[in-house]
Amino acid sequence: MPSLTESYEYCHELTQRTAHNFRFSFLTLPPDKRRAMDALYAFNRITDDLGDEEDVAIELRRTRLSAWRESLRFVLNIRAGQDGRSSLGTSESPNSDGLKPILRIHHGEQNSSPGTDVIGTFSEHPAHAAIADMVAQYKIPHEYLFAVIDGVEMDLYPSKIATFDELQRYCHHVAGVVGLCCIHIWGFNDQKAIPLATDCGLALQLTNILRDIAEDADVGRIYLPQEDLDRFDYSPDDLRNHVMNDRFLNLMRFQSERAKSYYAKAEQLFAYLEPPGKPILRAMIDIYGGLLREIERRNFDVYSKRVSLPKWKKLWYATRAMIFSR
């Protein structure tokens, strides 16, 4: 298995290669917290990719996520137990402690995190040591990470989201708990930060949902609540057929204003963060808020072309956040 340093280097490389928005905000952090964020991002990216391998049968994806969950549980418990095996670098096999051999990791293609085949276990995953160290060092509750896996499993069997309350519950798993992990790394001084961190995660996830409407609909995933579609007389078939009309524009304006309301709540989080966390929160809000503004600037045309920000603008937001915080 890789050393702890090698594991963090692996997470950093994965972040640099695939985190097209988040990696710019990481530049605002001191080195120790930056590498912890690399590990957190790597965990989320690996988990997402295990659920999103469209060329892999759904049941196999579910099995892989289950194996990933159990291997993660094993290494986190070792680290938490401090029983002499916490280095995560010994040659002892976790199979002797009851982890069933299911999958072994191997390196994937250039633009994705590692894939898997159907032999062995995840026990030698190169990100494990860094993830376990990050969780232990910043006292992140283990259930936050398992909630993320639960959220990715929800996407394996997409069902109609009837109400905004249901969408909030989904977003809590895939984004809200990530926000909670973040504030543990950044540092916070009041429990009032917890619901605000969840609101911040929701704001970012709602922006992602609006940006990705077309590609999600193409694979059978519709995250806009049915109650909202009904309100604006815009059907799931309209989404799948990429229908641009006044009803769609009204629907998107409504969703955009909702996302802005959660960005406003996220702004209140600054009051409860330790100083190292303030510039990265500023950068994240500015980058994703800028993405939402770009969607509006294009008159909500998310069908013809994927909306993104140029690299220079994301770097500018990160630089500005560091300058203002000082």
C-alpha positions in Angstrom: 0.0 0.0 0.0 1.2 3.6 -0.5 2.6 5.6 2.3 0.5 8.4 3.8 2.5 11.0 1.8 2.0 9.0 -1.4 -1.8 8.7 -0.6 -2.1 12.5 -0.2 -0.2 13.0 -3.5 -2.6 10.6 -5.2 -5.6 12.6 -3.9 -3.9 15.9 -5.0 -3.3 14.6 -8.5 -6.9 13.4 -8.8 -8.1 16.8 -7.6 -5.9 18.7 -10.0 -7.1 16.5 -12.9 -10.8 16.4 -12.3 -11.9 19.2 -9.9 -12.6 21.8 -12.5 -14.2 24.3 -10.1 -13.3 23.3 -6.5 -9.5 23.1 -7.0 -9.2 26.9 -7.5 -10.9 27.6 -4.2 -8.5 25.1 -2.5 -5.6 27.5 -3.3 -6.9 29.9 -0.6 -6.1 27.4 2.2 -2.9 26.8 4.2 -1.1 23.6 3.0 -2.3 21.2 5.7 -6.0 22.1 5.2 -5.5 22.1 1.4 -4.3 18.5 1.4 -7.2 17.5 3.6 -9.6 19.1 1.1 -7.8 17.1 -1.6 -8.6 13.9 0.3 -12.2 14.9 0.8 -12.6 15.7 -2.8 -11.0 12.4 -3.8 -13.4 10.5 -1.6 -16.4 12.2 -3.2 -15.0 11.9 -6.8 -14.3 8.1 -6.4 -17.7 7.5 -4.9 -19.4 9.5 -7.6 -17.5 7.6 -10.3 -18.4 4.3 -8.9 -22.1 5.2 -9.2 -21.8 6.9 -12.6 -20.1 4.2 -14.7 -22.8 4.0 -17.4 -21.2 1.1 -19.2 -21.4 -1.1 -16.0 -24.6 -2.9 -14.9 -26.5 -1.2 -12.1 -26.3 -4.2 -9.8 -22.5 -4.3 -10.2 -22.2 -0.6 -9.5 -24.3 -1.2 -6.3 -21.9 -4.0 -5.3 -18.9 -1.8 -5.9 -20.4 0.9 -3.8 -21.1 -1.6 -1.0 -17.5 -2.8 -1.2 -16.2 0.7 -1.1 -18.4 1.5 1.9 -17.1 -1.6 3.8 -13.5 -1.0 3.0 -13.8 2.6 4.1 -15.5 1.5 7.3 -12.6 -0.9 8.0 -9.8 1.7 7.5 -11.7 4.4 9.5 -12.2 2.0 12.4 -8.6 1.0 12.4 -7.5 4.6 12.5 -10.1 5.5 15.2 -9.1 2.4 17.3 -5.4 3.2 17.4 -4.7 -0.5 18.0 -1.3 -0.7 16.4 -2.4 -1.0 12.8 -3.3 2.6 12.3 -0.4 3.3 9.9 -2.5 1.7 7.2 0.8 0.7 5.6 1.2 -2.8 7.0 1.1 -5.9 4.9 -1.6 -7.4 7.0 -4.7 -8.2 5.0 -8.0 -6.8 6.1 -9.6 -10.1 5.1 -8.3 -11.6 8.3 -10.6 -9.2 10.1 -13.7 -10.1 8.2 -13.8 -7.8 5.2 -15.0 -10.0 2.4 -12.9 -10.0 -0.8 -15.1 -8.3 -3.5 -13.2 -5.8 -5.6 -9.7 -4.6 -6.3 -8.9 -1.1 -7.6 -6.9 -0.4 -10.7 -6.0 2.8 -12.5 -8.6 4.3 -14.8 -8.4 6.5 -17.8 -6.8 9.9 -17.8 -9.9 12.0 -17.1 -11.6 9.8 -14.5 -10.8 8.4 -11.1 -9.8 4.7 -10.9 -12.3 2.1 -12.1 -12.7 -1.4 -10.7 -12.8 -5.0 -11.8 -14.4 -8.0 -10.0 -11.5 -9.5 -8.1 -10.0 -8.8 -4.7 -11.0 -5.8 -2.4 -10.7 -2.1 -2.2 -8.3 -2.6 0.7 -5.3 -1.3 -1.2 -7.0 1.8 -2.6 -4.4 4.5 -2.9 -6.7 7.1 -1.4 -7.6 5.2 1.8 -4.7 6.4 4.0 -5.3 10.0 3.2 -9.0 9.8 3.7 -8.6 8.0 7.1 -6.0 10.6 8.2 -8.2 13.5 7.1 -11.2 12.1 9.0 -9.2 11.4 12.2 -7.2 14.7 12.1 -10.3 16.9 11.8 -12.7 14.7 13.8 -15.2 14.3 11.0 -18.1 12.0 12.0 -17.9 8.8 10.0 -21.6 8.9 9.2 -21.0 12.0 7.0 -19.0 9.9 4.5 -21.4 7.0 4.6 -24.3 9.5 3.9 -22.5 10.5 0.7 -22.4 6.9 -0.4 -26.1 6.6 0.4 -26.8 9.6 -1.9 -24.9 8.1 -4.8 -26.8 4.8 -4.3 -30.0 6.8 -4.6 -29.0 7.7 -8.2 -28.7 4.1 -9.2 -32.4 3.7 -9.1 -33.7 7.2 -9.9 -37.3 7.9 -8.9 -39.5 10.9 -9.4 -38.8 13.7 -7.0 -42.2 14.9 -6.0 -41.5 17.9 -3.8 -38.8 20.3 -2.9 -38.6 18.6 0.6 -37.6 15.4 -1.2 -35.0 17.2 -3.3 -33.6 18.7 -0.1 -33.2 15.2 1.5 -31.4 14.0 -1.6 -29.1 17.1 -1.7 -28.3 16.6 2.0 -26.7 13.3 1.2 -24.7 14.4 -1.9 -23.9 18.0 -0.9 -25.1 19.0 2.6 -22.9 16.5 4.5 -20.0 17.5 2.2 -20.4 21.0 3.5 -20.4 19.7 7.1 -17.1 17.8 6.3 -15.7 21.1 4.9 -16.3 23.2 8.0 -14.7 20.6 10.2 -11.6 21.0 8.1 -11.8 24.8 7.9 -12.7 25.2 11.6 -15.8 26.7 13.1 -16.6 28.2 16.5 -20.4 27.9 16.9 -22.9 25.1 16.3 -24.9 27.7 14.3 -22.5 26.9 11.5 -23.9 23.4 11.0 -27.3 24.2 9.3 -25.7 27.1 7.4 -23.0 24.7 6.0 -25.9 22.4 4.9 -27.6 25.4 3.2 -24.3 26.3 1.4 -24.1 22.7 0.1 -27.6 23.0 -1.1 -27.0 26.2 -3.0 -24.0 24.7 -4.8 -26.0 21.5 -5.6 -29.0 23.4 -6.9 -26.6 25.3 -9.2 -25.2 21.9 -10.5 -28.7 20.6 -11.1 -29.6 23.7 -13.2 -26.3 23.4 -15.2 -26.7 19.7 -15.8 -30.4 19.5 -16.6 -29.8 18.3 -20.2 -27.3 15.5 -19.5 -29.2 14.3 -16.5 -32.4 14.1 -18.4 -30.7 12.2 -21.2 -29.8 9.4 -18.7 -33.2 9.4 -17.0 -32.5 11.6 -14.0 -34.8 14.5 -13.3 -34.0 16.4 -10.2 -36.5 19.3 -10.6 -39.4 18.5 -8.3 -42.6 17.4 -10.0 -44.5 20.0 -8.1 -42.4 22.7 -9.8 -42.8 21.2 -13.2 -46.6 21.1 -12.7 -46.6 24.7 -11.5 -45.1 25.9 -14.8 -46.8 23.3 -17.0 -43.4 21.9 -18.1 -43.3 18.1 -18.4 -40.6 15.5 -17.9 -40.9 14.8 -21.7 -40.2 18.5 -22.3 -37.0 18.1 -20.3 -36.0 15.0 -22.2 -36.7 16.7 -25.5 -34.8 19.9 -24.6 -37.8 22.1 -25.2 -37.0 25.8 -24.8 -40.1 28.0 -24.4 -41.5 30.5 -22.1 -42.7 27.9 -19.6 -39.1 26.6 -19.4 -37.7 30.1 -18.8 -40.2 30.8 -16.0 -39.4 27.4 -14.4 -35.7 28.2 -14.6 -36.1 31.7 -13.2 -38.0 30.2 -10.2 -35.2 27.7 -9.6 -32.5 30.3 -9.9 -34.2 32.6 -7.3 -34.5 29.6 -5.0 -30.8 28.9 -5.3 -30.0 32.5 -4.6 -32.0 32.3 -1.4 -29.6 29.6 -0.2 -26.6 31.5 -1.3 -27.9 34.3 0.9 -28.0 31.9 3.9 -24.5 30.6 3.1 -23.2 34.2 3.4 -24.2 34.0 7.1 -21.7 31.1 7.6 -18.7 33.5 7.5 -19.6 34.7 11.0 -18.9 31.3 12.5 -15.8 30.1 10.6 -12.3 30.3 11.8 -10.1 32.6 9.7 -8.6 29.9 7.4 -12.1 28.9 6.3 -13.3 32.3 5.2 -11.4 32.8 1.9 -12.2 29.3 0.6 -15.9 29.8 1.4 -15.8 33.2 -0.4 -14.1 31.6 -3.4 -16.6 28.7 -3.5 -19.6 31.0 -3.3 -18.2 33.4 -5.9 -17.3 30.6 -8.3 -20.6 28.7 -8.1 -22.6 32.0 -7.8 -20.8 33.1 -10.9 -21.8 29.9 -12.7 -25.4 30.6 -11.7 -25.1 34.2 -13.1 -23.6 32.7 -16.3 -26.7 30.5 -16.7 -28.9 33.5 -16.3 -26.8 35.6 -18.7 -27.3 32.9 -21.3 -31.1 33.2 -20.7 -31.1 29.8 -19.2 -30.0 28.0 -22.3 -28.5 24.9 -20.7 -29.5 22.6 -23.6 -27.3 23.8 -26.5 -24.0 23.9 -24.6 -22.7 23.0 -21.1 -22.4 26.2 -19.1 -19.0 26.8 -17.5 -16.7 29.6 -16.3 -13.3 30.2 -18.0 -10.2 29.2 -16.0 -9.0 32.8 -15.6 -12.2 33.8 -14.0 -12.2 31.0 -11.4 -8.5 31.8 -10.6 -9.5 35.5 -10.2 -12.3 34.6 -7.8 -9.8 32.6 -5.7 -7.2 35.3 -5.8 -9.7 38.0 -4.9 -10.9 35.9 -1.9 -7.4 35.6 -0.5 -6.7 39.4 -1.0 -10.0 40.4 0.7 -9.5 38.0 3.6 -6.1 39.5 4.4 
